[in-house]
Amino acid sequence: MNSPKIAFFDAKPYDMESFDNMNKEFGMQIKYIKNHLTADMLSLTQGHDAICVFVNDFLNQEVISGLIQNGIRLIAIRAAGYNNVDLRAVFGKIHVVRVPAYSPHAVAEHAAALILTLNRKTHKAYYRTRDFNFSLNGLMGFDLTGKTAGIIGTGKIGKILIKILKGFDMKVLAYDSFPDQSYATQCGFQYTDLDTLYRESDIISLHCPLTKETRHIINKDSILRMKEGVMIINTGRGGLIDTQALIDALKTKKIGCAGLDVYEEESEYFFEDFSDSIITDDTLARLLSFNNVLITSHQGFFTKEAISNIARTTLENIHQYFQSGQLTNEICYKCEASTCRKKINGTCF
């Protein structure tokens, strides 16, 4: 077919620059739209073959019905996560592809940065010295050497973070539904059950996908099983943590500190500038009020290498489908919402 027409939603300046540079190799027709994809925006998909969306574009049944009516054949998610798409509603009607790995190093390194910053309080020290305050009161941290890190999810990101933390001579416990024992032996860490991980870890970092089984994996009950003063790190998905339970545990000091690159209700705020506005989300405002909570706005992925890889893989996904029907990075509800392994002639349905 001729060059496919793509409606590109939630377009930021860095997205447009990266995709335009990469598109010189593909020659596709991309229409950039600054708004999120909602039911009100469906008219903008008319006359297009595919849409490109990000993590805060929510494709529910209403939106998907509109996309089907407008003749959209492919949904290209320029991210690894896909919990924002109703796969049941889309199955058998529109194919969905994603970017399974754009830079696991970027996210793992950001998780390590959150750990180091929270522990040594470098963010506080920066502001103090800018005000000519050189006191050390309140800045004491602890040696990572000899401490125990609990890693939930040992995909590419989790494995890289384990390697980083082993470099600090930390003991690492890990939990995963599909443990990689050979890598554990090679890297020198131990798989265990969640109860043991909760009980023994000084730092817990989340790197599992958001599913029905993992939603609120950090909750009131699991927090009660943790060490007093544990550090929680989340660079995965906001829904992995019950935010109210986190706030309650921060208030009682059961959780000593938290580093969050994601938040349950982030879609309204993250990636946008509200510096001259009032935040009406009381839960987010409460989190921001804690001096032992460090929040970054879903920037773990945000490196030059990652942005370039996202653009290349997304455009390759679209190019392959419209040129040959190939769906290398398809997400399939029938195949348990993972990369489809049951393709027949390039398609599952």
C-alpha positions in Angstrom: 0.0 0.0 0.0 0.9 3.6 -0.2 2.6 5.2 2.9 0.2 4.7 5.8 -1.3 7.7 7.5 -0.8 7.9 11.2 -2.7 10.0 13.8 -0.1 10.6 16.5 -1.7 11.6 19.9 -0.2 13.3 23.0 2.6 14.7 20.8 5.3 16.5 22.7 8.1 18.6 21.1 10.7 15.8 21.8 8.4 13.2 20.3 7.9 15.2 17.1 11.7 15.8 16.8 12.6 12.2 17.3 9.9 10.7 15.1 10.5 13.2 12.3 14.2 12.4 12.3 13.6 8.6 12.3 10.7 8.9 9.7 13.3 10.0 7.1 14.0 6.3 6.7 10.3 5.3 6.5 8.5 8.2 4.7 5.2 7.8 6.6 2.5 10.5 6.8 2.3 11.5 10.5 -0.3 14.0 11.8 0.8 15.2 15.3 -2.0 15.9 17.8 -1.1 17.5 21.1 -4.3 16.2 22.8 -4.8 12.9 24.5 -6.9 10.4 22.6 -10.4 10.5 24.1 -13.9 9.9 22.7 -14.1 13.7 21.9 -10.9 13.4 19.7 -12.1 10.5 17.6 -13.0 12.7 14.6 -9.2 13.4 14.2 -8.6 9.7 13.4 -10.8 9.8 10.3 -8.9 9.2 7.1 -6.0 7.6 8.9 -4.8 4.0 8.8 -3.1 3.8 12.2 -2.9 5.7 15.5 0.1 6.1 17.7 -0.6 6.6 21.4 1.3 6.9 24.7 0.6 5.7 28.3 -1.9 8.4 29.2 -4.1 7.8 26.1 -6.9 5.5 27.5 -8.5 3.3 24.9 -11.7 2.0 26.5 -14.6 0.3 24.7 -16.1 3.6 23.5 -12.9 4.9 22.0 -12.1 1.5 20.4 -15.6 1.4 18.9 -15.0 4.8 17.3 -11.6 3.7 16.0 -13.2 0.7 14.3 -15.9 2.8 12.8 -13.2 5.2 11.4 -11.3 2.3 9.8 -8.3 2.3 12.0 -6.3 -0.9 11.4 -3.4 -0.7 13.8 -2.9 0.8 17.3 0.8 1.5 17.9 1.7 2.1 21.5 5.0 3.9 21.8 5.7 2.3 25.2 6.2 -1.1 26.8 3.1 -1.0 29.0 -0.4 -1.6 27.6 -2.7 -1.5 30.6 -4.3 1.7 29.1 -5.8 -0.4 26.2 -8.9 -2.6 26.6 -7.5 -5.6 24.9 -10.8 -7.6 25.2 -12.6 -4.9 23.3 -10.0 -4.6 20.6 -9.4 -8.3 20.0 -10.3 -9.5 16.6 -10.9 -6.0 15.3 -7.7 -3.9 15.4 -4.2 -5.1 15.9 -2.1 -3.6 18.8 1.7 -3.4 18.9 4.0 -1.9 21.4 7.7 -1.2 22.1 8.7 -4.0 24.4 12.2 -2.7 25.2 13.4 0.8 24.4 16.1 1.2 27.0 15.9 -1.0 30.1 19.1 0.7 31.2 17.4 4.1 31.4 14.7 2.9 33.8 17.0 0.8 35.9 19.5 3.7 36.2 16.6 6.0 37.2 15.5 3.6 39.9 19.1 3.6 41.2 19.2 7.4 41.1 16.0 7.5 43.2 17.6 5.1 45.8 20.8 7.1 46.1 19.0 10.5 46.2 16.5 9.4 48.9 19.2 7.8 50.9 21.8 10.5 50.8 19.3 13.3 50.5 21.2 15.1 47.7 18.1 16.8 46.5 17.8 18.5 49.9 21.5 19.3 50.1 21.3 21.0 46.7 18.6 23.5 47.8 20.4 24.0 51.2 23.7 25.1 49.7 21.9 27.4 47.2 20.7 29.2 50.3 24.3 29.1 51.8 23.1 26.6 54.4 26.0 24.1 54.8 24.7 22.2 57.9 24.5 18.4 57.8 21.5 18.1 60.2 18.9 15.8 58.7 21.0 14.6 55.8 22.3 11.3 57.3 22.0 8.3 55.1 23.2 4.7 55.4 25.7 2.5 53.6 24.1 0.4 50.8 26.8 -2.2 51.3 25.5 -5.2 53.2 21.9 -4.1 53.0 19.2 -6.2 51.3 17.3 -5.1 48.2 14.1 -6.8 47.1 13.4 -6.7 43.4 9.8 -7.6 42.3 10.0 -8.5 38.6 13.1 -9.6 36.9 12.6 -8.7 33.3 15.2 -6.7 31.5 14.9 -3.7 33.8 14.9 -5.7 37.0 17.9 -7.6 35.9 19.9 -4.5 35.1 19.0 -2.9 38.4 20.1 -6.1 40.2 23.5 -5.8 38.5 23.8 -2.2 39.5 22.9 -2.9 43.2 25.3 -5.9 43.3 27.9 -3.3 42.4 27.2 -1.7 45.7 27.8 -5.1 47.3 24.1 -5.4 48.3 22.4 -8.7 49.0 19.5 -9.0 46.5 16.3 -11.0 46.8 14.0 -11.3 43.9 10.5 -12.4 43.1 9.1 -13.3 39.6 6.4 -15.6 38.4 8.9 -16.9 35.9 12.3 -16.9 37.7 15.5 -17.0 35.6 17.6 -19.3 37.8 20.6 -19.2 35.4 20.8 -15.5 35.6 20.4 -15.6 39.4 23.4 -18.0 39.6 25.4 -15.8 37.2 24.7 -12.5 39.0 24.7 -13.9 42.5 21.2 -13.2 43.8 18.4 -15.3 45.2 14.8 -15.9 44.2 12.3 -16.1 47.0 8.7 -15.8 47.9 7.0 -12.4 48.5 6.7 -12.9 52.2 10.4 -13.4 52.6 11.2 -10.5 50.3 8.9 -8.2 52.3 10.3 -9.3 55.6 14.0 -9.1 54.8 14.4 -6.2 52.4 15.7 -2.7 53.3 14.7 -1.4 49.9 11.9 -2.8 47.6 11.9 -1.8 44.0 9.0 -2.7 41.6 9.6 -3.8 38.0 6.7 -6.1 37.2 3.9 -5.3 34.7 0.5 -4.1 36.0 -1.9 -7.0 35.8 -4.9 -8.1 37.8 -2.5 -10.2 39.9 0.0 -7.3 40.6 -2.4 -4.4 41.1 -1.8 -3.0 44.6 0.9 -5.6 45.2 2.1 -3.0 47.7 -1.0 -2.7 50.0 -1.9 -2.4 53.7 -1.3 -6.1 54.4 2.0 -6.4 52.5 3.3 -3.2 54.1 2.6 -4.8 57.6 5.0 -7.6 56.6 7.8 -5.2 55.7 10.8 -4.0 57.8 10.3 -0.8 59.8 11.6 2.1 57.8 11.7 0.3 54.4 12.4 2.3 51.2 9.9 1.8 48.4 10.8 2.5 44.8 8.3 2.4 41.9 9.4 3.0 38.3 6.9 0.5 36.9 3.2 1.4 37.0 1.4 3.5 39.5 -1.3 0.9 40.1 1.3 -1.4 41.6 0.9 0.6 44.9 -2.2 1.3 46.9 -1.5 5.0 47.3 -3.6 5.5 50.4 -1.9 2.5 52.1 1.4 4.1 51.2 0.4 7.4 52.7 -0.8 5.8 55.9 2.5 3.9 56.2 4.5 7.0 55.6 2.6 8.8 58.4 3.4 6.0 60.9 7.0 5.8 59.6 6.5 2.1 58.7 7.8 3.2 55.3 10.9 5.3 55.8 10.8 6.9 52.3 9.5 6.4 48.8 10.7 7.2 45.3 7.9 7.3 42.8 8.3 7.8 39.1 4.7 6.8 38.5 1.4 7.4 40.3 -2.0 5.7 40.2 -3.8 8.8 38.9 -1.0 10.3 37.0 -2.8 10.7 33.6 -4.2 14.2 34.4 -0.9 15.7 35.6 2.3 13.8 34.4 4.0 15.1 31.3 2.1 18.5 31.7 3.1 21.9 33.2 0.9 22.9 36.2 3.4 25.3 37.8 0.9 28.2 37.7 -2.1 26.1 38.7 -3.6 24.5 41.8 -3.4 20.7 42.1 -6.9 19.5 42.8 -5.8 15.9 43.4 -5.7 15.8 47.2 -3.8 12.4 47.2 -1.0 13.7 45.0 -0.8 16.9 47.0 -0.5 14.8 50.2 2.3 12.8 48.7 4.1 15.9 47.6 3.9 17.3 51.2 6.1 14.5 52.6 9.8 15.4 52.8 10.8 11.8 52.6 8.9 11.2 49.3 10.6 11.9 46.0 8.3 12.1 42.9 9.5 12.3 39.3 7.0 12.7 36.5 7.4 9.3 34.7 10.8 10.3 33.4 12.6 7.0 34.0 12.5 6.2 30.3 13.6 9.7 29.2 17.1 9.4 27.7 18.3 10.2 24.2 18.8 6.5 23.5 15.4 5.5 24.7 13.5 8.2 22.7 15.4 7.2 19.6 14.7 3.5 20.1 11.0 4.2 20.8 10.7 6.1 17.5 12.5 3.4 15.5 10.6 0.4 16.9 7.2 2.2 16.6 7.8 3.1 13.0 9.2 -0.4 12.3 6.1 -1.9 13.8 3.8 0.2 11.6 6.0 -0.3 8.5 6.1 -4.1 8.9 2.3 -4.4 9.3 1.3 -2.3 6.4 4.0 -3.8 4.1 3.8 -7.5 4.9 1.3 -8.0 7.7 4.0 -8.8 10.1 3.3 -8.2 13.8 6.5 -8.8 15.7 5.5 -6.9 18.8 1.8 -7.6 18.9 -0.1 -7.6 22.2 -2.9 -10.2 22.0 -5.8 -10.7 24.5 -6.3 -14.3 23.3 -2.7 -15.1 24.0 -3.0 -13.8 27.6 -2.2 -10.2 26.7 1.4 -10.9 26.1 3.5 -10.9 22.9 1.5 -13.2 20.6 3.0 -16.6 20.1 0.1 -18.1 18.1 0.3 -16.2 14.9 -0.9 -17.9 11.7 0.3 -16.2 8.5 1.4 -13.2 10.6 -1.8 -12.8 12.4 -3.6 -14.3 15.5 -7.1 -13.6 14.3 
